[in-house]
């Protein structure tokens, strides 16, 4: 076995910071995010041959990670949620520094009220800085769909931050 990492592995390693940010924003928990990234990298390395365009490595990795995330959500819905006490130590909402007045905690809780699709679009545009066209290509949807999903996601997030989740859902429908 060759001890030097392949070019493909090095390219994946270069994507890790963005992938970790993306996973943390989706999951809202750093331990779960780390698991998502690890599963994503493992799957990507085992399926290197399926990447058609090396210039789209980041998008390909985010697609894999999102697929793993959605599968985990579905599995959790089937079997229910069990939370170990030690997992709470890595919860982003609980790890805000004192004196923060809960702004980070409020944002994490508000993001948790959004559907996975809405969190996904907010993270891609707002955190990752992707253009509407890039997101549309990644999700394989029209640009108009990205724009409308983003508008609904922002409105629901705003309503959740204002403490009016039910009102935000009525306004946006």
C-alpha positions as CSV (number, residue, x, y, z in Angstrom):
1,X,0.0,0.0,0.0
2,X,1.3,3.4,-1.0
3,X,1.9,5.6,2.2
4,X,1.4,8.9,0.2
5,X,-2.1,10.1,-0.2
6,X,-3.6,10.2,-3.7
7,X,-4.4,13.4,-5.5
8,X,-8.1,12.5,-5.0
9,X,-7.7,12.1,-1.2
10,X,-5.8,15.4,-1.1
11,X,-8.5,17.2,-3.0
12,X,-11.1,15.8,-0.6
13,X,-9.0,16.9,2.4
14,X,-9.0,20.5,1.0
15,X,-12.8,20.4,1.1
16,X,-13.0,19.4,4.8
17,X,-13.4,22.8,6.3
18,X,-16.4,23.7,4.1
19,X,-17.8,20.2,4.5
20,X,-17.6,20.5,8.3
21,X,-19.3,23.9,8.3
22,X,-22.1,22.5,6.0
23,X,-22.6,19.4,8.2
24,X,-22.7,21.5,11.4
25,X,-25.3,23.8,9.9
26,X,-27.4,21.0,8.8
27,X,-27.1,18.9,12.0
28,X,-26.8,21.6,14.6
29,X,-24.6,19.3,16.7
30,X,-20.8,19.0,16.2
31,X,-20.6,15.3,17.1
32,X,-23.3,14.4,14.6
33,X,-21.7,16.8,12.0
34,X,-18.3,15.0,12.5
35,X,-20.0,11.6,11.9
36,X,-21.7,13.0,8.8
37,X,-18.4,14.2,7.4
38,X,-16.7,10.9,8.2
39,X,-19.4,8.9,6.5
40,X,-19.3,11.3,3.5
41,X,-15.5,11.0,3.1
42,X,-15.7,7.2,3.5
43,X,-18.4,7.0,0.8
44,X,-16.6,9.4,-1.5
45,X,-13.3,7.5,-1.3
46,X,-15.1,4.2,-2.1
47,X,-16.9,5.7,-5.0
48,X,-14.1,7.8,-6.6
49,X,-15.0,6.5,-10.0
50,X,-18.5,8.0,-10.0
51,X,-17.2,11.6,-9.9
52,X,-17.7,12.7,-13.5
53,X,-16.2,16.2,-13.2
54,X,-13.3,16.8,-10.8
55,X,-14.0,20.6,-10.8
56,X,-17.4,19.8,-9.1
57,X,-15.8,17.9,-6.2
58,X,-17.2,20.2,-3.5
59,X,-20.8,19.9,-4.9
60,X,-20.4,16.2,-5.2
61,X,-19.3,15.9,-1.6
62,X,-22.1,18.1,-0.4
63,X,-24.6,16.0,-2.3
64,X,-23.2,12.8,-0.7
65,X,-23.3,14.4,2.8
66,X,-26.9,15.7,2.3
67,X,-28.0,12.2,1.2
68,X,-26.5,10.7,4.3
69,X,-28.1,13.3,6.5
70,X,-31.6,12.8,5.0
71,X,-31.2,9.0,5.3
72,X,-30.2,9.4,9.0
73,X,-33.2,11.7,9.6
74,X,-35.6,9.1,8.0
75,X,-34.0,6.3,10.1
76,X,-34.3,8.4,13.3
77,X,-38.0,9.1,12.5
78,X,-38.6,5.4,12.1
79,X,-37.0,4.4,15.4
80,X,-37.5,7.5,17.5
81,X,-35.0,9.8,19.1
82,X,-32.8,8.7,21.9
83,X,-30.3,11.3,23.2
84,X,-27.4,10.3,25.5
85,X,-26.6,12.9,28.1
86,X,-22.9,13.1,26.9
87,X,-24.1,14.1,23.5
88,X,-25.5,17.4,24.9
89,X,-21.9,18.5,25.6
90,X,-21.4,18.9,21.8
91,X,-24.7,20.7,21.1
92,X,-24.0,24.0,19.3
93,X,-27.0,25.6,20.9
94,X,-25.6,24.8,24.4
95,X,-22.0,25.7,23.6
96,X,-22.5,29.5,23.2
97,X,-20.2,31.5,25.4
98,X,-21.6,33.1,28.5
99,X,-22.7,36.7,28.0
100,X,-23.8,35.9,24.4
101,X,-27.4,36.5,25.6
102,X,-28.4,33.4,23.7
103,X,-28.2,34.8,20.2
104,X,-26.4,31.7,18.9
105,X,-28.7,29.4,20.8
106,X,-31.7,31.2,19.4
107,X,-30.4,30.9,15.9
108,X,-29.6,27.2,16.2
109,X,-33.1,26.6,17.7
110,X,-34.7,28.6,14.9
111,X,-32.8,26.7,12.3
112,X,-33.9,23.4,13.9
113,X,-37.5,24.4,13.3
114,X,-36.9,24.6,9.5
115,X,-37.4,21.6,7.2
116,X,-34.2,20.0,6.0
117,X,-34.8,21.5,2.5
118,X,-35.0,25.0,3.9
119,X,-31.9,24.5,6.1
120,X,-30.1,23.1,3.1
121,X,-30.8,26.1,0.9
122,X,-30.0,28.6,3.6
123,X,-26.7,27.0,4.3
124,X,-25.7,26.8,0.6
125,X,-26.5,30.4,-0.1
126,X,-26.0,32.1,3.2
127,X,-23.1,30.2,4.7
128,X,-21.3,28.7,1.7
129,X,-21.9,31.8,-0.5
130,X,-23.0,29.8,-3.5
131,X,-24.9,31.6,-6.2
132,X,-28.5,30.7,-7.0
133,X,-27.4,29.1,-10.3
134,X,-24.8,26.9,-8.5
135,X,-27.4,25.8,-6.0
136,X,-29.9,25.1,-8.8
137,X,-27.3,22.9,-10.5
138,X,-26.4,21.1,-7.3
139,X,-30.0,20.4,-6.5
140,X,-31.0,19.8,-10.1
141,X,-33.9,22.3,-9.9
142,X,-34.7,25.6,-11.7
143,X,-33.2,28.8,-10.4
144,X,-36.7,30.1,-9.7
145,X,-37.3,27.1,-7.4
146,X,-34.1,28.0,-5.5
147,X,-35.2,31.6,-5.2
148,X,-38.7,30.7,-3.9
149,X,-37.4,28.1,-1.4
150,X,-34.8,30.6,-0.2
151,X,-37.5,33.2,0.3
152,X,-39.7,30.8,2.2
153,X,-36.8,29.6,4.3
154,X,-35.8,33.2,5.2
155,X,-39.3,34.1,6.2
156,X,-39.7,31.0,8.3
157,X,-36.4,31.6,10.0
158,X,-37.3,35.2,10.6
159,X,-40.7,34.1,12.1
160,X,-38.9,31.5,14.3
161,X,-36.4,34.0,15.6
162,X,-39.3,36.3,16.4
163,X,-40.9,33.5,18.3
164,X,-43.9,33.2,15.9
165,X,-43.3,29.9,14.2
166,X,-47.0,29.3,13.5
167,X,-47.5,32.7,12.1
168,X,-44.4,32.3,9.8
169,X,-45.9,29.0,8.5
170,X,-49.2,30.7,7.7
171,X,-47.6,33.7,6.0
172,X,-45.3,31.7,3.8
173,X,-47.7,29.0,2.5
